[in-house]
Amino acid sequence: MPVTPASTSIPTPLVVSAAKARLWMGGALLFGLLAYYFIGVDQGAVSVFGSDLHVHEFVHDARHLLGFPCH
Ligand SMILES: [Zn+2]
């Protein structure tokens, strides 16, 4: 039984301007730093929300999974 290719079209490359690429890279960096902070650092005296532990409890399992010190 002959096998026919699913599609013969050539994929077009994604073209993004330098300004747009910088915007996306900056957003990804900011998101990554915020995720790193809230998962790994936000606790106790350095918490941005003071003594409120809602953020800490929400990411607690992720914190232990990634090996950050906790309690
Ligand atoms: Zn813990």
N, CA, C, O and the ligand as a Tripos MOL2 file, in Angstrom:
@<TRIPOS>MOLECULE
protein
  285   283    72     0     0
PROTEIN
NO_CHARGES

@<TRIPOS>ATOM
      1 N           0.8380   -1.1800    0.0000 N.3       1 MET1
      2 CA          0.0000    0.0000    0.0000 C.3       1 MET1
      3 C           0.8840    1.2440    0.0000 C.2       1 MET1
      4 O           1.7230    1.3930    0.8880 O.2       1 MET1
      5 N           0.7220    2.1240   -0.9530 N.am      2 PRO2
      6 CA          1.5720    3.3180   -1.0190 C.3       2 PRO2
      7 C           1.2370    4.3050    0.1010 C.2       2 PRO2
      8 O           0.0810    4.4860    0.4840 O.2       2 PRO2
      9 N           2.2870    4.9240    0.5990 N.am      3 VAL3
     10 CA          2.1160    5.9210    1.6570 C.3       3 VAL3
     11 C           2.2310    7.3060    1.0330 C.2       3 VAL3
     12 O           3.2250    7.6190    0.3770 O.2       3 VAL3
     13 N           1.2180    8.1260    1.2410 N.am      4 THR4
     14 CA          1.2480    9.4930    0.7000 C.3       4 THR4
     15 C           1.5300   10.4620    1.8310 C.2       4 THR4
     16 O           1.0270   10.2800    2.9400 O.2       4 THR4
     17 N           2.3320   11.4960    1.5670 N.am      5 PRO5
     18 CA          2.5970   12.4780    2.6180 C.3       5 PRO5
     19 C           1.3300   13.2390    2.9860 C.2       5 PRO5
     20 O           0.4730   13.4880    2.1370 O.2       5 PRO5
     21 N           1.2230   13.6000    4.2420 N.am      6 ALA6
     22 CA          0.0300   14.2710    4.7290 C.3       6 ALA6
     23 C          -0.1290   15.6490    4.1060 C.2       6 ALA6
     24 O          -1.2430   16.0640    3.7880 O.2       6 ALA6
     25 N           0.9670   16.3520    3.9330 N.am      7 SER7
     26 CA          0.8890   17.6930    3.3850 C.3       7 SER7
     27 C           2.1830   18.0030    2.6520 C.2       7 SER7
     28 O           3.2650   17.6350    3.1100 O.2       7 SER7
     29 N           2.0740   18.6740    1.5260 N.am      8 THR8
     30 CA          3.2700   19.0110    0.7650 C.3       8 THR8
     31 C           3.6140   20.4840    0.9050 C.2       8 THR8
     32 O           4.5650   20.9520    0.2780 O.2       8 THR8
     33 N           2.8620   21.2280    1.7120 N.am      9 SER9
     34 CA          3.1350   22.6500    1.8560 C.3       9 SER9
     35 C           4.3730   22.8770    2.7150 C.2       9 SER9
     36 O           4.6520   22.1070    3.6340 O.2       9 SER9
     37 N           5.1020   23.9280    2.4120 N.am     10 ILE10
     38 CA          6.3020   24.2900    3.1720 C.3      10 ILE10
     39 C           5.8820   25.2010    4.3190 C.2      10 ILE10
     40 O           5.1840   26.1900    4.0950 O.2      10 ILE10
     41 N           6.3000   24.8800    5.5560 N.am     11 PRO11
     42 CA          5.9100   25.7380    6.6830 C.3      11 PRO11
     43 C           6.5600   27.1140    6.5810 C.2      11 PRO11
     44 O           7.7310   27.2400    6.2210 O.2      11 PRO11
     45 N           5.7860   28.1300    6.9010 N.am     12 THR12
     46 CA          6.3190   29.4930    6.8450 C.3      12 THR12
     47 C           6.9440   29.8500    8.1820 C.2      12 THR12
     48 O           6.3680   29.5420    9.2260 O.2      12 THR12
     49 N           8.0960   30.4840    8.1790 N.am     13 PRO13
     50 CA          8.7330   30.8620    9.4500 C.3      13 PRO13
     51 C           7.9680   31.9830   10.1380 C.2      13 PRO13
     52 O           7.3410   32.8160    9.4840 O.2      13 PRO13
     53 N           8.0270   31.9930   11.4540 N.am     14 LEU14
     54 CA          7.3910   33.0430   12.2350 C.3      14 LEU14
     55 C           8.3110   34.2580   12.2510 C.2      14 LEU14
     56 O           9.4410   34.1790   12.7310 O.2      14 LEU14
     57 N           7.8350   35.3610   11.7350 N.am     15 VAL15
     58 CA          8.6470   36.5840   11.6880 C.3      15 VAL15
     59 C           8.1300   37.5540   12.7440 C.2      15 VAL15
     60 O           6.9670   37.9580   12.7100 O.2      15 VAL15
     61 N           8.9940   37.9240   13.6750 N.am     16 VAL16
     62 CA          8.6360   38.8460   14.7480 C.3      16 VAL16
     63 C           9.6410   39.9840   14.7370 C.2      16 VAL16
     64 O          10.8430   39.7550   14.6000 O.2      16 VAL16
     65 N           9.1580   41.1980   14.8800 N.am     17 SER17
     66 CA         10.0590   42.3420   14.8930 C.3      17 SER17
     67 C          10.8980   42.3350   16.1720 C.2      17 SER17
     68 O          10.5320   41.7040   17.1630 O.2      17 SER17
     69 N          12.0320   43.0480   16.1370 N.am     18 ALA18
     70 CA         12.9310   43.0810   17.2980 C.3      18 ALA18
     71 C          12.2380   43.7050   18.4980 C.2      18 ALA18
     72 O          12.4310   43.2550   19.6280 O.2      18 ALA18
     73 N          11.4300   44.7420   18.2630 N.am     19 ALA19
     74 CA         10.7370   45.3880   19.3790 C.3      19 ALA19
     75 C           9.7450   44.4250   20.0250 C.2      19 ALA19
     76 O           9.6470   44.3550   21.2500 O.2      19 ALA19
     77 N           9.0130   43.6880   19.1990 N.am     20 LYS20
     78 CA          8.0590   42.7150   19.7300 C.3      20 LYS20
     79 C           8.7710   41.5740   20.4560 C.2      20 LYS20
     80 O           8.3010   41.0980   21.4890 O.2      20 LYS20
     81 N           9.9000   41.1430   19.9110 N.am     21 ALA21
     82 CA         10.6720   40.0730   20.5560 C.3      21 ALA21
     83 C          11.1800   40.5270   21.9140 C.2      21 ALA21
     84 O          11.1450   39.7640   22.8800 O.2      21 ALA21
     85 N          11.6630   41.7920   21.9940 N.am     22 ARG22
     86 CA         12.1200   42.3160   23.2830 C.3      22 ARG22
     87 C          10.9730   42.3810   24.2810 C.2      22 ARG22
     88 O          11.1530   42.0650   25.4570 O.2      22 ARG22
     89 N           9.7940   42.7880   23.8170 N.am     23 LEU23
     90 CA          8.6280   42.8620   24.6890 C.3      23 LEU23
     91 C           8.2730   41.4870   25.2500 C.2      23 LEU23
     92 O           8.0060   41.3510   26.4440 O.2      23 LEU23
     93 N           8.2700   40.4640   24.3880 N.am     24 TRP24
     94 CA          7.9490   39.1050   24.8330 C.3      24 TRP24
     95 C           9.0180   38.5610   25.7670 C.2      24 TRP24
     96 O           8.7010   37.8970   26.7540 O.2      24 TRP24
     97 N          10.2900   38.8380   25.4630 N.am     25 MET25
     98 CA         11.3670   38.3570   26.3230 C.3      25 MET25
     99 C          11.3040   39.0320   27.6930 C.2      25 MET25
    100 O          11.5090   38.3860   28.7210 O.2      25 MET25
    101 N          11.0190   40.3410   27.6990 N.am     26 GLY26
    102 CA         10.8980   41.0560   28.9610 C.3      26 GLY26
    103 C           9.7290   40.5410   29.7820 C.2      26 GLY26
    104 O           9.8430   40.3860   30.9980 O.2      26 GLY26
    105 N           8.6000   40.2730   29.1220 N.am     27 GLY27
    106 CA          7.4340   39.7330   29.8180 C.3      27 GLY27
    107 C           7.7040   38.3530   30.3830 C.2      27 GLY27
    108 O           7.3030   38.0450   31.5050 O.2      27 GLY27
    109 N           8.3880   37.5200   29.6030 N.am     28 ALA28
    110 CA          8.7150   36.1740   30.0820 C.3      28 ALA28
    111 C           9.6820   36.2330   31.2500 C.2      28 ALA28
    112 O           9.5620   35.4630   32.2040 O.2      28 ALA28
    113 N          10.6450   37.1510   31.1770 N.am     29 LEU29
    114 CA         11.6030   37.3150   32.2760 C.3      29 LEU29
    115 C          10.8920   37.7940   33.5400 C.2      29 LEU29
    116 O          11.1420   37.2760   34.6290 O.2      29 LEU29
    117 N          10.0090   38.7770   33.3990 N.am     30 LEU30
    118 CA          9.2660   39.2950   34.5460 C.3      30 LEU30
    119 C           8.3870   38.2110   35.1650 C.2      30 LEU30
    120 O           8.3410   38.0640   36.3860 O.2      30 LEU30
    121 N           7.6880   37.4510   34.3140 N.am     31 PHE31
    122 CA          6.8430   36.3660   34.8030 C.3      31 PHE31
    123 C           7.6700   35.3100   35.5230 C.2      31 PHE31
    124 O           7.2680   34.8110   36.5740 O.2      31 PHE31
    125 N           8.8240   34.9720   34.9570 N.am     32 GLY32
    126 CA          9.6900   33.9780   35.5740 C.3      32 GLY32
    127 C          10.2220   34.4330   36.9210 C.2      32 GLY32
    128 O          10.2630   33.6620   37.8790 O.2      32 GLY32
    129 N          10.6290   35.6990   36.9820 N.am     33 LEU33
    130 CA         11.1400   36.2220   38.2530 C.3      33 LEU33
    131 C          10.0410   36.2700   39.3120 C.2      33 LEU33
    132 O          10.2920   35.9560   40.4760 O.2      33 LEU33
    133 N           8.8270   36.6590   38.9210 N.am     34 LEU34
    134 CA          7.7170   36.6800   39.8750 C.3      34 LEU34
    135 C           7.3900   35.2660   40.3480 C.2      34 LEU34
    136 O           7.1540   35.0520   41.5370 O.2      34 LEU34
    137 N           7.3730   34.2910   39.4230 N.am     35 ALA35
    138 CA          7.1130   32.9080   39.8110 C.3      35 ALA35
    139 C           8.1990   32.4050   40.7500 C.2      35 ALA35
    140 O           7.9060   31.7470   41.7490 O.2      35 ALA35
    141 N           9.4710   32.7180   40.4270 N.am     36 TYR36
    142 CA         10.5850   32.3120   41.2880 C.3      36 TYR36
    143 C          10.4390   32.9210   42.6760 C.2      36 TYR36
    144 O          10.6420   32.2470   43.6860 O.2      36 TYR36
    145 N          10.0830   34.2100   42.7170 N.am     37 TYR37
    146 CA          9.9620   34.8710   44.0070 C.3      37 TYR37
    147 C           8.8350   34.2540   44.8360 C.2      37 TYR37
    148 O           9.0370   33.9060   46.0000 O.2      37 TYR37
    149 N           7.6520   34.1200   44.2380 N.am     38 PHE38
    150 CA          6.5090   33.6540   45.0230 C.3      38 PHE38
    151 C           6.6270   32.1860   45.4040 C.2      38 PHE38
    152 O           6.0940   31.7820   46.4380 O.2      38 PHE38
    153 N           7.3070   31.3760   44.6000 N.am     39 ILE39
    154 CA          7.4660   29.9660   44.9460 C.3      39 ILE39
    155 C           8.6400   29.7640   45.8930 C.2      39 ILE39
    156 O           8.5430   28.9830   46.8400 O.2      39 ILE39
    157 N           9.7430   30.4560   45.6500 N.am     40 GLY40
    158 CA         10.9450   30.1370   46.3900 C.3      40 GLY40
    159 C          11.3160   31.0600   47.5240 C.2      40 GLY40
    160 O          12.0000   30.6270   48.4510 O.2      40 GLY40
    161 N          10.8950   32.3260   47.4970 N.am     41 VAL41
    162 CA         11.4140   33.2960   48.4610 C.3      41 VAL41
    163 C          10.3420   33.8180   49.3980 C.2      41 VAL41
    164 O          10.5980   33.9940   50.5890 O.2      41 VAL41
    165 N           9.1380   34.0700   48.8820 N.am     42 ASP42
    166 CA          8.0920   34.7450   49.6600 C.3      42 ASP42
    167 C           7.6840   33.9380   50.8840 C.2      42 ASP42
    168 O           6.9190   32.9790   50.7860 O.2      42 ASP42
    169 N           8.2060   34.3410   52.0320 N.am     43 GLN43
    170 CA          7.8610   33.6570   53.2760 C.3      43 GLN43
    171 C           8.3160   34.5030   54.4480 C.2      43 GLN43
    172 O           9.3990   35.0880   54.4080 O.2      43 GLN43
    173 N           7.5190   34.5730   55.4720 N.am     44 GLY44
    174 CA          7.9080   35.2070   56.7200 C.3      44 GLY44
    175 C           8.2160   36.6820   56.5890 C.2      44 GLY44
    176 O           7.4070   37.4540   56.0740 O.2      44 GLY44
    177 N           9.4080   37.0740   57.0640 N.am     45 ALA45
    178 CA          9.7670   38.4860   57.1460 C.3      45 ALA45
    179 C           9.9290   39.1350   55.7690 C.2      45 ALA45
    180 O           9.7580   40.3480   55.6450 O.2      45 ALA45
    181 N          10.2550   38.3560   54.7350 N.am     46 VAL46
    182 CA         10.4710   38.9390   53.4110 C.3      46 VAL46
    183 C           9.2280   38.8700   52.5380 C.2      46 VAL46
    184 O           9.2980   39.1810   51.3490 O.2      46 VAL46
    185 N           8.0960   38.4700   53.0960 N.am     47 SER47
    186 CA          6.8700   38.3480   52.3270 C.3      47 SER47
    187 C           6.3280   39.7240   51.9500 C.2      47 SER47
    188 O           6.3230   40.6380   52.7750 O.2      47 SER47
    189 N           5.8720   39.8740   50.7030 N.am     48 VAL48
    190 CA          5.3300   41.1590   50.2620 C.3      48 VAL48
    191 C           3.9700   41.4240   50.8900 C.2      48 VAL48
    192 O           3.5270   42.5720   50.9190 O.2      48 VAL48
    193 N           3.3020   40.3990   51.3890 N.am     49 PHE49
    194 CA          1.9840   40.5790   51.9800 C.3      49 PHE49
    195 C           2.0340   40.4970   53.5070 C.2      49 PHE49
    196 O           1.0130   40.2260   54.1400 O.2      49 PHE49
    197 N           3.1870   40.7220   54.0980 N.am     50 GLY50
    198 CA          3.3050   40.7140   55.5390 C.3      50 GLY50
    199 C           3.1420   39.3190   56.1100 C.2      50 GLY50
    200 O           3.7590   38.3710   55.6240 O.2      50 GLY50
    201 N           2.3100   39.1840   57.1450 N.am     51 SER51
    202 CA          2.1540   37.8930   57.8110 C.3      51 SER51
    203 C           1.0830   37.0260   57.1810 C.2      51 SER51
    204 O           0.7370   35.9780   57.7270 O.2      51 SER51
    205 N           0.5470   37.4490   56.0290 N.am     52 ASP52
    206 CA         -0.4770   36.6630   55.3380 C.3      52 ASP52
    207 C           0.1790   35.4760   54.6400 C.2      52 ASP52
    208 O           1.1070   35.6660   53.8530 O.2      52 ASP52
    209 N          -0.2850   34.2520   54.9130 N.am     53 LEU53
    210 CA          0.3570   33.0520   54.3820 C.3      53 LEU53
    211 C          -0.4100   32.4290   53.2150 C.2      53 LEU53
    212 O          -0.1390   31.2840   52.8530 O.2      53 LEU53
    213 N          -1.3540   33.1460   52.6230 N.am     54 HIS54
    214 CA         -2.1380   32.5410   51.5470 C.3      54 HIS54
    215 C          -1.2700   32.1530   50.3470 C.2      54 HIS54
    216 O          -1.4110   31.0560   49.8070 O.2      54 HIS54
    217 N          -0.3660   33.0600   49.9270 N.am     55 VAL55
    218 CA          0.4940   32.7580   48.7790 C.3      55 VAL55
    219 C           1.4090   31.5890   49.1170 C.2      55 VAL55
    220 O           1.5960   30.6840   48.3040 O.2      55 VAL55
    221 N           1.9700   31.6110   50.3000 N.am     56 HIS56
    222 CA          2.8820   30.5380   50.7070 C.3      56 HIS56
    223 C           2.1750   29.1880   50.7210 C.2      56 HIS56
    224 O           2.7100   28.1950   50.2270 O.2      56 HIS56
    225 N           0.9850   29.1540   51.2810 N.am     57 GLU57
    226 CA          0.2530   27.8840   51.3340 C.3      57 GLU57
    227 C          -0.1620   27.4240   49.9370 C.2      57 GLU57
    228 O          -0.2120   26.2250   49.6610 O.2      57 GLU57
    229 N          -0.4570   28.3770   49.0660 N.am     58 PHE58
    230 CA         -0.8850   28.0130   47.7130 C.3      58 PHE58
    231 C           0.2380   27.3550   46.9220 C.2      58 PHE58
    232 O          -0.0200   26.4360   46.1440 O.2      58 PHE58
    233 N           1.4820   27.8050   47.1020 N.am     59 VAL59
    234 CA          2.6090   27.2540   46.3430 C.3      59 VAL59
    235 C           3.4600   26.3080   47.1860 C.2      59 VAL59
    236 O           4.5850   25.9840   46.8050 O.2      59 VAL59
    237 N           2.9350   25.8630   48.3270 N.am     60 HIS60
    238 CA          3.7380   25.0920   49.2580 C.3      60 HIS60
    239 C           4.2550   23.7850   48.6670 C.2      60 HIS60
    240 O           5.4300   23.4580   48.8370 O.2      60 HIS60
    241 N           3.4050   23.0370   47.9780 N.am     61 ASP61
    242 CA          3.8390   21.7700   47.3930 C.3      61 ASP61
    243 C           4.8710   21.9880   46.2950 C.2      61 ASP61
    244 O           5.8320   21.2270   46.1810 O.2      61 ASP61
    245 N           4.6740   23.0330   45.4830 N.am     62 ALA62
    246 CA          5.6440   23.3420   44.4370 C.3      62 ALA62
    247 C           6.9810   23.7160   45.0560 C.2      62 ALA62
    248 O           8.0390   23.3780   44.5240 O.2      62 ALA62
    249 N           6.9280   24.4100   46.1720 N.am     63 ARG63
    250 CA          8.1460   24.8020   46.8750 C.3      63 ARG63
    251 C           8.9370   23.5780   47.3130 C.2      63 ARG63
    252 O          10.1550   23.5330   47.1350 O.2      63 ARG63
    253 N           8.2650   22.5910   47.8790 N.am     64 HIS64
    254 CA          8.9550   21.3780   48.3160 C.3      64 HIS64
    255 C           9.4070   20.5470   47.1230 C.2      64 HIS64
    256 O          10.4800   19.9460   47.1500 O.2      64 HIS64
    257 N           8.5870   20.5140   46.0770 N.am     65 LEU65
    258 CA          8.9470   19.7470   44.8860 C.3      65 LEU65
    259 C          10.2260   20.2860   44.2530 C.2      65 LEU65
    260 O          11.0380   19.5110   43.7500 O.2      65 LEU65
    261 N          10.4130   21.5910   44.2720 N.am     66 LEU66
    262 CA         11.5830   22.2010   43.6570 C.3      66 LEU66
    263 C          12.7690   22.2790   44.6080 C.2      66 LEU66
    264 O          13.8460   22.7180   44.2050 O.2      66 LEU66
    265 N          12.5980   21.8600   45.8710 N.am     67 GLY67
    266 CA         13.7190   21.7790   46.8010 C.3      67 GLY67
    267 C          14.0570   23.0560   47.5200 C.2      67 GLY67
    268 O          15.1520   23.1750   48.0700 O.2      67 GLY67
    269 N          13.1520   24.0250   47.5380 N.am     68 PHE68
    270 CA         13.4210   25.2400   48.3020 C.3      68 PHE68
    271 C          13.2500   24.9470   49.7850 C.2      68 PHE68
    272 O          12.3830   24.1540   50.1550 O.2      68 PHE68
    273 N          14.0620   25.5710   50.6500 N.am     69 PRO69
    274 CA         13.8960   25.3790   52.0880 C.3      69 PRO69
    275 C          12.5930   26.0200   52.5530 C.2      69 PRO69
    276 O          12.1780   27.0560   52.0330 O.2      69 PRO69
    277 N          11.9570   25.3950   53.5350 N.am     70 CYS70
    278 CA         10.6430   25.8900   53.9480 C.3      70 CYS70
    279 C          10.5120   25.8960   55.4600 C.2      70 CYS70
    280 O          10.5880   26.9550   56.0840 O.2      70 CYS70
    281 N          10.3210   24.7470   56.0470 N.am     71 HIS71
    282 CA         10.0940   24.6970   57.4850 C.3      71 HIS71
    283 C          10.8720   23.5500   58.0950 C.2      71 HIS71
    284 O          10.8130   23.3390   59.3060 O.2      71 HIS71
    285 ZN          6.9320   23.3120   53.7390 Zn       72 ZN72
@<TRIPOS>BOND
     1     1     2 1
     2     2     3 1
     3     3     4 2
     4     3     5 am
     5     5     6 1
     6     6     7 1
     7     7     8 2
     8     7     9 am
     9     9    10 1
    10    10    11 1
    11    11    12 2
    12    11    13 am
    13    13    14 1
    14    14    15 1
    15    15    16 2
    16    15    17 am
    17    17    18 1
    18    18    19 1
    19    19    20 2
    20    19    21 am
    21    21    22 1
    22    22    23 1
    23    23    24 2
    24    23    25 am
    25    25    26 1
    26    26    27 1
    27    27    28 2
    28    27    29 am
    29    29    30 1
    30    30    31 1
    31    31    32 2
    32    31    33 am
    33    33    34 1
    34    34    35 1
    35    35    36 2
    36    35    37 am
    37    37    38 1
    38    38    39 1
    39    39    40 2
    40    39    41 am
    41    41    42 1
    42    42    43 1
    43    43    44 2
    44    43    45 am
    45    45    46 1
    46    46    47 1
    47    47    48 2
    48    47    49 am
    49    49    50 1
    50    50    51 1
    51    51    52 2
    52    51    53 am
    53    53    54 1
    54    54    55 1
    55    55    56 2
    56    55    57 am
    57    57    58 1
    58    58    59 1
    59    59    60 2
    60    59    61 am
    61    61    62 1
    62    62    63 1
    63    63    64 2
    64    63    65 am
    65    65    66 1
    66    66    67 1
    67    67    68 2
    68    67    69 am
    69    69    70 1
    70    70    71 1
    71    71    72 2
    72    71    73 am
    73    73    74 1
    74    74    75 1
    75    75    76 2
    76    75    77 am
    77    77    78 1
    78    78    79 1
    79    79    80 2
    80    79    81 am
    81    81    82 1
    82    82    83 1
    83    83    84 2
    84    83    85 am
    85    85    86 1
    86    86    87 1
    87    87    88 2
    88    87    89 am
    89    89    90 1
    90    90    91 1
    91    91    92 2
    92    91    93 am
    93    93    94 1
    94    94    95 1
    95    95    96 2
    96    95    97 am
    97    97    98 1
    98    98    99 1
    99    99   100 2
   100    99   101 am
   101   101   102 1
   102   102   103 1
   103   103   104 2
   104   103   105 am
   105   105   106 1
   106   106   107 1
   107   107   108 2
   108   107   109 am
   109   109   110 1
   110   110   111 1
   111   111   112 2
   112   111   113 am
   113   113   114 1
   114   114   115 1
   115   115   116 2
   116   115   117 am
   117   117   118 1
   118   118   119 1
   119   119   120 2
   120   119   121 am
   121   121   122 1
   122   122   123 1
   123   123   124 2
   124   123   125 am
   125   125   126 1
   126   126   127 1
   127   127   128 2
   128   127   129 am
   129   129   130 1
   130   130   131 1
   131   131   132 2
   132   131   133 am
   133   133   134 1
   134   134   135 1
   135   135   136 2
   136   135   137 am
   137   137   138 1
   138   138   139 1
   139   139   140 2
   140   139   141 am
   141   141   142 1
   142   142   143 1
   143   143   144 2
   144   143   145 am
   145   145   146 1
   146   146   147 1
   147   147   148 2
   148   147   149 am
   149   149   150 1
   150   150   151 1
   151   151   152 2
   152   151   153 am
   153   153   154 1
   154   154   155 1
   155   155   156 2
   156   155   157 am
   157   157   158 1
   158   158   159 1
   159   159   160 2
   160   159   161 am
   161   161   162 1
   162   162   163 1
   163   163   164 2
   164   163   165 am
   165   165   166 1
   166   166   167 1
   167   167   168 2
   168   167   169 am
   169   169   170 1
   170   170   171 1
   171   171   172 2
   172   171   173 am
   173   173   174 1
   174   174   175 1
   175   175   176 2
   176   175   177 am
   177   177   178 1
   178   178   179 1
   179   179   180 2
   180   179   181 am
   181   181   182 1
   182   182   183 1
   183   183   184 2
   184   183   185 am
   185   185   186 1
   186   186   187 1
   187   187   188 2
   188   187   189 am
   189   189   190 1
   190   190   191 1
   191   191   192 2
   192   191   193 am
   193   193   194 1
   194   194   195 1
   195   195   196 2
   196   195   197 am
   197   197   198 1
   198   198   199 1
   199   199   200 2
   200   199   201 am
   201   201   202 1
   202   202   203 1
   203   203   204 2
   204   203   205 am
   205   205   206 1
   206   206   207 1
   207   207   208 2
   208   207   209 am
   209   209   210 1
   210   210   211 1
   211   211   212 2
   212   211   213 am
   213   213   214 1
   214   214   215 1
   215   215   216 2
   216   215   217 am
   217   217   218 1
   218   218   219 1
   219   219   220 2
   220   219   221 am
   221   221   222 1
   222   222   223 1
   223   223   224 2
   224   223   225 am
   225   225   226 1
   226   226   227 1
   227   227   228 2
   228   227   229 am
   229   229   230 1
   230   230   231 1
   231   231   232 2
   232   231   233 am
   233   233   234 1
   234   234   235 1
   235   235   236 2
   236   235   237 am
   237   237   238 1
   238   238   239 1
   239   239   240 2
   240   239   241 am
   241   241   242 1
   242   242   243 1
   243   243   244 2
   244   243   245 am
   245   245   246 1
   246   246   247 1
   247   247   248 2
   248   247   249 am
   249   249   250 1
   250   250   251 1
   251   251   252 2
   252   251   253 am
   253   253   254 1
   254   254   255 1
   255   255   256 2
   256   255   257 am
   257   257   258 1
   258   258   259 1
   259   259   260 2
   260   259   261 am
   261   261   262 1
   262   262   263 1
   263   263   264 2
   264   263   265 am
   265   265   266 1
   266   266   267 1
   267   267   268 2
   268   267   269 am
   269   269   270 1
   270   270   271 1
   271   271   272 2
   272   271   273 am
   273   273   274 1
   274   274   275 1
   275   275   276 2
   276   275   277 am
   277   277   278 1
   278   278   279 1
   279   279   280 2
   280   279   281 am
   281   281   282 1
   282   282   283 1
   283   283   284 2
@<TRIPOS>SUBSTRUCTURE
     1 MET1         2 RESIDUE 1 A MET
     2 PRO2         6 RESIDUE 1 A PRO
     3 VAL3        10 RESIDUE 1 A VAL
     4 THR4        14 RESIDUE 1 A THR
     5 PRO5        18 RESIDUE 1 A PRO
     6 ALA6        22 RESIDUE 1 A ALA
     7 SER7        26 RESIDUE 1 A SER
     8 THR8        30 RESIDUE 1 A THR
     9 SER9        34 RESIDUE 1 A SER
    10 ILE10       38 RESIDUE 1 A ILE
    11 PRO11       42 RESIDUE 1 A PRO
    12 THR12       46 RESIDUE 1 A THR
    13 PRO13       50 RESIDUE 1 A PRO
    14 LEU14       54 RESIDUE 1 A LEU
    15 VAL15       58 RESIDUE 1 A VAL
    16 VAL16       62 RESIDUE 1 A VAL
    17 SER17       66 RESIDUE 1 A SER
    18 ALA18       70 RESIDUE 1 A ALA
    19 ALA19       74 RESIDUE 1 A ALA
    20 LYS20       78 RESIDUE 1 A LYS
    21 ALA21       82 RESIDUE 1 A ALA
    22 ARG22       86 RESIDUE 1 A ARG
    23 LEU23       90 RESIDUE 1 A LEU
    24 TRP24       94 RESIDUE 1 A TRP
    25 MET25       98 RESIDUE 1 A MET
    26 GLY26      102 RESIDUE 1 A GLY
    27 GLY27      106 RESIDUE 1 A GLY
    28 ALA28      110 RESIDUE 1 A ALA
    29 LEU29      114 RESIDUE 1 A LEU
    30 LEU30      118 RESIDUE 1 A LEU
    31 PHE31      122 RESIDUE 1 A PHE
    32 GLY32      126 RESIDUE 1 A GLY
    33 LEU33      130 RESIDUE 1 A LEU
    34 LEU34      134 RESIDUE 1 A LEU
    35 ALA35      138 RESIDUE 1 A ALA
    36 TYR36      142 RESIDUE 1 A TYR
    37 TYR37      146 RESIDUE 1 A TYR
    38 PHE38      150 RESIDUE 1 A PHE
    39 ILE39      154 RESIDUE 1 A ILE
    40 GLY40      158 RESIDUE 1 A GLY
    41 VAL41      162 RESIDUE 1 A VAL
    42 ASP42      166 RESIDUE 1 A ASP
    43 GLN43      170 RESIDUE 1 A GLN
    44 GLY44      174 RESIDUE 1 A GLY
    45 ALA45      178 RESIDUE 1 A ALA
    46 VAL46      182 RESIDUE 1 A VAL
    47 SER47      186 RESIDUE 1 A SER
    48 VAL48      190 RESIDUE 1 A VAL
    49 PHE49      194 RESIDUE 1 A PHE
    50 GLY50      198 RESIDUE 1 A GLY
    51 SER51      202 RESIDUE 1 A SER
    52 ASP52      206 RESIDUE 1 A ASP
    53 LEU53      210 RESIDUE 1 A LEU
    54 HIS54      214 RESIDUE 1 A HIS
    55 VAL55      218 RESIDUE 1 A VAL
    56 HIS56      222 RESIDUE 1 A HIS
    57 GLU57      226 RESIDUE 1 A GLU
    58 PHE58      230 RESIDUE 1 A PHE
    59 VAL59      234 RESIDUE 1 A VAL
    60 HIS60      238 RESIDUE 1 A HIS
    61 ASP61      242 RESIDUE 1 A ASP
    62 ALA62      246 RESIDUE 1 A ALA
    63 ARG63      250 RESIDUE 1 A ARG
    64 HIS64      254 RESIDUE 1 A HIS
    65 LEU65      258 RESIDUE 1 A LEU
    66 LEU66      262 RESIDUE 1 A LEU
    67 GLY67      266 RESIDUE 1 A GLY
    68 PHE68      270 RESIDUE 1 A PHE
    69 PRO69      274 RESIDUE 1 A PRO
    70 CYS70      278 RESIDUE 1 A CYS
    71 HIS71      282 RESIDUE 1 A HIS
    72 ZN72       285 GROUP 0 **** ****
